[in-house]
Amino acid sequence: MDKPCLHSYIKTRLLLGLIATQTHNELTTAYEQDVVSCRTHRRIRSKQELKAWVTPEESPLTEVRQKLFEEKTMFIMFFMTNGPLLIHQVPAGTPINAIYYCDECLKTIVKKLDKKRASSTANHVKLHHDNAPLHMNNILVNYLQEEKIKIMAHPSYSPHLAPPDF
Protein backbone atom coordinates (compact mmCIF):
# COMPACT_ATOMS: atom_id res chain seq x y z
CA MET A 1 0.00 0.00 0.00
CA ASP A 2 1.46 3.38 -0.93
CA LYS A 3 1.65 6.30 1.48
CA PRO A 4 -1.34 8.35 0.18
CA CYS A 5 -3.63 5.30 0.41
CA LEU A 6 -2.28 4.47 3.84
CA HIS A 7 -2.81 8.06 4.97
CA SER A 8 -6.41 8.15 3.73
CA TYR A 9 -7.15 4.78 5.36
CA ILE A 10 -5.90 6.08 8.70
CA LYS A 11 -8.00 9.26 8.37
CA THR A 12 -11.09 7.23 7.48
CA ARG A 13 -10.66 4.95 10.46
CA LEU A 14 -10.18 7.98 12.70
CA LEU A 15 -13.44 9.52 11.41
CA LEU A 16 -15.23 6.23 12.14
CA GLY A 17 -14.16 6.58 15.76
CA LEU A 18 -11.43 3.95 16.01
CA ILE A 19 -8.48 4.77 18.20
CA ALA A 20 -4.98 4.86 16.74
CA THR A 21 -3.81 1.58 18.27
CA GLN A 22 -6.75 -0.32 16.76
CA THR A 23 -5.96 1.10 13.32
CA HIS A 24 -2.29 0.29 13.78
CA ASN A 25 -3.10 -3.30 14.75
CA GLU A 26 -5.34 -3.73 11.67
CA LEU A 27 -2.62 -2.43 9.35
CA THR A 28 0.14 -4.55 10.85
CA THR A 29 -2.07 -7.63 10.57
CA ALA A 30 -2.78 -6.91 6.91
CA TYR A 31 0.57 -5.52 5.74
CA GLU A 32 3.21 -6.75 8.24
CA GLN A 33 5.27 -4.62 10.60
CA ASP A 34 7.56 -3.20 7.89
CA VAL A 35 4.86 -1.10 6.23
CA VAL A 36 3.44 0.68 9.26
CA SER A 37 5.17 2.39 12.13
CA CYS A 38 3.32 3.73 15.13
CA ARG A 39 4.60 7.10 16.27
CA THR A 40 3.45 8.89 19.37
CA HIS A 41 3.78 12.56 20.09
CA ARG A 42 3.01 14.83 22.97
CA ARG A 43 1.13 18.03 22.41
CA ILE A 44 2.17 20.81 24.73
CA ARG A 45 -0.85 22.86 25.65
CA SER A 46 -0.96 26.32 27.12
CA LYS A 47 -2.59 27.09 30.44
CA GLN A 48 -5.33 28.92 28.57
CA GLU A 49 -6.30 25.70 26.77
CA LEU A 50 -6.49 23.83 30.07
CA LYS A 51 -9.11 26.17 31.52
CA ALA A 52 -12.70 24.91 31.49
CA TRP A 53 -16.02 26.20 32.77
CA VAL A 54 -17.52 24.02 35.47
CA THR A 55 -20.61 24.38 37.60
CA PRO A 56 -20.18 24.77 41.37
CA GLU A 57 -21.24 21.13 41.87
CA GLU A 58 -18.66 19.74 39.42
CA SER A 59 -15.07 19.11 40.26
CA PRO A 60 -12.48 20.69 37.97
CA LEU A 61 -10.92 18.59 35.21
CA THR A 62 -7.80 16.72 36.15
CA GLU A 63 -4.73 17.11 33.96
CA VAL A 64 -2.73 13.88 33.83
CA ARG A 65 0.97 14.64 33.68
CA GLN A 66 4.02 12.54 33.06
CA LYS A 67 6.41 12.01 35.96
CA LEU A 68 9.30 14.42 36.09
CA PHE A 69 11.81 11.57 36.24
CA GLU A 70 11.53 7.97 35.15
CA GLU A 71 12.30 5.33 37.75
CA LYS A 72 15.94 4.31 37.67
CA THR A 73 17.59 0.99 38.30
CA MET A 74 21.01 0.74 39.88
CA PHE A 75 23.46 -1.98 38.88
CA ILE A 76 26.76 -2.95 40.47
CA MET A 77 29.08 -4.45 37.87
CA PHE A 78 32.36 -6.33 38.14
CA PHE A 79 34.58 -6.96 35.12
CA MET A 80 37.46 -9.21 34.25
CA THR A 81 39.75 -8.77 31.27
CA ASN A 82 37.48 -10.96 29.15
CA GLY A 83 34.15 -9.32 30.07
CA PRO A 84 31.64 -8.89 32.89
CA LEU A 85 31.90 -11.24 35.84
CA LEU A 86 28.89 -10.07 37.85
CA ILE A 87 26.00 -7.73 37.14
CA HIS A 88 24.02 -7.22 40.35
CA GLN A 89 20.71 -5.34 40.22
CA VAL A 90 20.04 -3.37 43.40
CA PRO A 91 16.37 -3.55 44.47
CA ALA A 92 14.58 -0.19 44.41
CA GLY A 93 14.87 1.72 47.67
CA THR A 94 17.70 -0.41 49.04
CA PRO A 95 20.46 1.68 50.64
CA ILE A 96 23.95 0.60 49.68
CA ASN A 97 26.28 0.48 52.64
CA ALA A 98 29.44 -1.47 53.42
CA ILE A 99 27.55 -4.48 54.80
CA TYR A 100 25.26 -4.75 51.75
CA TYR A 101 28.18 -4.30 49.35
CA CYS A 102 30.24 -6.93 51.15
CA ASP A 103 27.46 -9.51 51.60
CA GLU A 104 25.66 -9.17 48.27
CA CYS A 105 28.51 -8.31 45.91
CA LEU A 106 31.99 -9.13 47.16
CA LYS A 107 31.12 -12.53 48.60
CA THR A 108 29.41 -13.46 45.33
CA ILE A 109 32.46 -12.31 43.39
CA VAL A 110 34.81 -14.38 45.54
CA LYS A 111 32.63 -17.49 44.98
CA LYS A 112 32.57 -16.91 41.22
CA LEU A 113 36.32 -16.38 41.14
CA ASP A 114 36.87 -19.60 43.10
CA LYS A 115 34.82 -21.51 40.52
CA LYS A 116 36.39 -19.79 37.54
CA ARG A 117 40.01 -19.72 38.64
CA ALA A 118 40.30 -22.28 41.42
CA SER A 119 44.07 -22.73 41.30
CA SER A 120 45.09 -19.13 40.70
CA THR A 121 42.77 -17.28 43.09
CA ALA A 122 45.19 -16.91 45.99
CA ASN A 123 47.35 -13.78 45.73
CA HIS A 124 46.54 -13.22 42.05
CA VAL A 125 43.28 -11.28 42.22
CA LYS A 126 43.37 -7.50 42.28
CA LEU A 127 40.30 -5.36 42.85
CA HIS A 128 40.21 -1.84 41.50
CA HIS A 129 37.58 0.62 42.65
CA ASP A 130 37.62 4.31 43.49
CA ASN A 131 38.33 5.87 46.88
CA ALA A 132 34.68 6.29 47.86
CA PRO A 133 34.06 5.93 51.61
CA LEU A 134 31.99 2.81 50.93
CA HIS A 135 34.90 1.13 49.14
CA MET A 136 37.46 2.07 51.79
CA ASN A 137 35.36 0.97 54.77
CA ASN A 138 37.15 -1.19 57.36
CA ILE A 139 34.61 -4.01 56.94
CA LEU A 140 35.44 -4.28 53.24
CA VAL A 141 39.18 -3.87 53.63
CA ASN A 142 39.30 -6.57 56.33
CA TYR A 143 37.17 -8.95 54.25
CA LEU A 144 39.38 -8.46 51.19
CA GLN A 145 42.50 -9.07 53.28
CA GLU A 146 40.99 -12.30 54.63
CA GLU A 147 40.31 -13.46 51.08
CA LYS A 148 43.83 -12.36 50.01
CA ILE A 149 42.51 -9.98 47.38
CA LYS A 150 44.75 -7.01 46.71
CA ILE A 151 43.25 -3.55 46.33
CA MET A 152 44.76 -1.55 43.48
CA ALA A 153 45.48 2.06 44.37
CA HIS A 154 43.30 4.71 42.79
CA PRO A 155 44.71 8.23 42.41
CA SER A 156 43.49 10.66 45.06
CA TYR A 157 41.22 13.54 44.16
CA SER A 158 40.53 12.41 40.62
CA PRO A 159 36.78 12.54 40.02
CA HIS A 160 37.33 12.56 36.26
CA LEU A 161 38.92 9.09 36.38
CA ALA A 162 36.65 6.07 36.59
CA PRO A 163 37.94 2.55 37.35
CA PRO A 164 37.08 1.29 33.82
CA ASP A 165 39.43 3.94 32.38
CA PHE A 166 42.47 1.99 33.55
C-alpha positions in Angstrom: 0.0 0.0 0.0 1.5 3.4 -0.9 1.6 6.3 1.5 -1.3 8.3 0.2 -3.6 5.3 0.4 -2.3 4.5 3.8 -2.8 8.1 5.0 -6.4 8.2 3.7 -7.2 4.8 5.4 -5.9 6.1 8.7 -8.0 9.3 8.4 -11.1 7.2 7.5 -10.7 4.9 10.5 -10.2 8.0 12.7 -13.4 9.5 11.4 -15.2 6.2 12.1 -14.2 6.6 15.8 -11.4 3.9 16.0 -8.5 4.8 18.2 -5.0 4.9 16.7 -3.8 1.6 18.3 -6.7 -0.3 16.8 -6.0 1.1 13.3 -2.3 0.3 13.8 -3.1 -3.3 14.8 -5.3 -3.7 11.7 -2.6 -2.4 9.4 0.1 -4.6 10.9 -2.1 -7.6 10.6 -2.8 -6.9 6.9 0.6 -5.5 5.7 3.2 -6.8 8.2 5.3 -4.6 10.6 7.6 -3.2 7.9 4.9 -1.1 6.2 3.4 0.7 9.3 5.2 2.4 12.1 3.3 3.7 15.1 4.6 7.1 16.3 3.5 8.9 19.4 3.8 12.6 20.1 3.0 14.8 23.0 1.1 18.0 22.4 2.2 20.8 24.7 -0.8 22.9 25.6 -1.0 26.3 27.1 -2.6 27.1 30.4 -5.3 28.9 28.6 -6.3 25.7 26.8 -6.5 23.8 30.1 -9.1 26.2 31.5 -12.7 24.9 31.5 -16.0 26.2 32.8 -17.5 24.0 35.5 -20.6 24.4 37.6 -20.2 24.8 41.4 -21.2 21.1 41.9 -18.7 19.7 39.4 -15.1 19.1 40.3 -12.5 20.7 38.0 -10.9 18.6 35.2 -7.8 16.7 36.2 -4.7 17.1 34.0 -2.7 13.9 33.8 1.0 14.6 33.7 4.0 12.5 33.1 6.4 12.0 36.0 9.3 14.4 36.1 11.8 11.6 36.2 11.5 8.0 35.2 12.3 5.3 37.7 15.9 4.3 37.7 17.6 1.0 38.3 21.0 0.7 39.9 23.5 -2.0 38.9 26.8 -3.0 40.5 29.1 -4.4 37.9 32.4 -6.3 38.1 34.6 -7.0 35.1 37.5 -9.2 34.2 39.7 -8.8 31.3 37.5 -11.0 29.1 34.1 -9.3 30.1 31.6 -8.9 32.9 31.9 -11.2 35.8 28.9 -10.1 37.9 26.0 -7.7 37.1 24.0 -7.2 40.3 20.7 -5.3 40.2 20.0 -3.4 43.4 16.4 -3.5 44.5 14.6 -0.2 44.4 14.9 1.7 47.7 17.7 -0.4 49.0 20.5 1.7 50.6 23.9 0.6 49.7 26.3 0.5 52.6 29.4 -1.5 53.4 27.6 -4.5 54.8 25.3 -4.8 51.7 28.2 -4.3 49.3 30.2 -6.9 51.2 27.5 -9.5 51.6 25.7 -9.2 48.3 28.5 -8.3 45.9 32.0 -9.1 47.2 31.1 -12.5 48.6 29.4 -13.5 45.3 32.5 -12.3 43.4 34.8 -14.4 45.5 32.6 -17.5 45.0 32.6 -16.9 41.2 36.3 -16.4 41.1 36.9 -19.6 43.1 34.8 -21.5 40.5 36.4 -19.8 37.5 40.0 -19.7 38.6 40.3 -22.3 41.4 44.1 -22.7 41.3 45.1 -19.1 40.7 42.8 -17.3 43.1 45.2 -16.9 46.0 47.4 -13.8 45.7 46.5 -13.2 42.1 43.3 -11.3 42.2 43.4 -7.5 42.3 40.3 -5.4 42.8 40.2 -1.8 41.5 37.6 0.6 42.6 37.6 4.3 43.5 38.3 5.9 46.9 34.7 6.3 47.9 34.1 5.9 51.6 32.0 2.8 50.9 34.9 1.1 49.1 37.5 2.1 51.8 35.4 1.0 54.8 37.2 -1.2 57.4 34.6 -4.0 56.9 35.4 -4.3 53.2 39.2 -3.9 53.6 39.3 -6.6 56.3 37.2 -9.0 54.2 39.4 -8.5 51.2 42.5 -9.1 53.3 41.0 -12.3 54.6 40.3 -13.5 51.1 43.8 -12.4 50.0 42.5 -10.0 47.4 44.7 -7.0 46.7 43.2 -3.5 46.3 44.8 -1.5 43.5 45.5 2.1 44.4 43.3 4.7 42.8 44.7 8.2 42.4 43.5 10.7 45.1 41.2 13.5 44.2 40.5 12.4 40.6 36.8 12.5 40.0 37.3 12.6 36.3 38.9 9.1 36.4 36.6 6.1 36.6 37.9 2.6 37.3 37.1 1.3 33.8 39.4 3.9 32.4 42.5 2.0 33.5 
